[in-house]
Amino acid sequence: MELLQLKYFRIVARHEHMTRAAKELRIAQPALSQTIAKLELEVGVPLFDRQGRQIKLNSFGKAFLKHMDRALSAIDDGLQEVKDLAGMEHGYITLSVVSTQVLGDMLKAFHLEHPNVKFRVHQQPVQTMIQQLHSGEVDLCITSLPIEHTGIESITLINDEIILIVPQEHRLAGKRSVRLIDIADETFINLKKGNNIRDLTDMYFEQAGIKPDIAFEIDEPASVRSLVKAGLGISFSTLLNLRYWDHTTVVPLRIEEPVCQRPIGLAWKTDRFHSLAVRSFRQFVTDYFTKLEKDKWLDESAL
């Protein structure tokens, strides 16, 4: 049984899809299928149930994966510790985020101090982040929802204020702030359910006893802004997002009541060895967000 087989198995088990797993691994799909078939032959039982092109991890596969996760994480930790002894000049960090907007400036600043540290960045929902932390696939997660899970430590970096965006010709465009009840009769352009901003604003509407008129549900935040600019409705964003896109095409407004916020947090696995590069970046991220608040980039000039 080869280490490469086990690593391939873990990726296939996560995707439960040969083509997507092969794409992530950057190998040919037939070669990946042969590797998994050879592993199953050595284990002595099928690890996946197959129906045509569909595969699903079965009970044997789930039991095997549980132990392989621990074994592979232990190997990764051993390799990281050895590399750590040699310093962080050529460190490697895997990072999972819910949004990539804040990354550009932050990674650029870190790269200036540590030019040889390399990153692999995943954009994932929170539940996938938890799985990745437990399996050892990622070192750190930057999330817009708190992670409260056994074996995972998390801290709040900043409380990002949720704001309203309206077209320039909108009746509210001359105001600096509104109450949620003031916009109860408006037409909304929202991100689809499952997006954290959408889920939070739905919760605030429910608390206020408001059933919003949602005319459009969109996948991409940029498309939401485009439709708002066109005058097809109003929507939500955050002050952190406002920092990273040209907001002159729409008018941002603060929400007075209720207080609408989303916490931005950093999470990591507590019982895993973290390299010097990871520990340095973890502290860097904390300091970076602290500086954002001290610089008061969320000042009146933003709105």
ABEGO torsion letter per residue (X at the ends): XBAAAAAAAAAAAAAGBAAAAAAAAGBBAAAAAAAAAAAAAAAGBBABBBBEABBBBBAAAAAAAAAAAAAAAAAAAAAAAAAAAAEAAABBBBBBBABAAAAAAAAAAAAAABAABBBBBBBBBAAAAAAAAAAGABABBBBABBBBBBGBBBBBABBBBBBBBBBAABAAAABABBBAAAAAABBBBBBBBGBAAAAAAAAAAAAAGBBBBBABBBABAAAAAAAAAAGAEBBBBBAAAAAABBAAABBBBBBAOBBBBBBBBBBBBAABBBBAAAAAAAAAAAAAAAAAAAAGAABAAAX
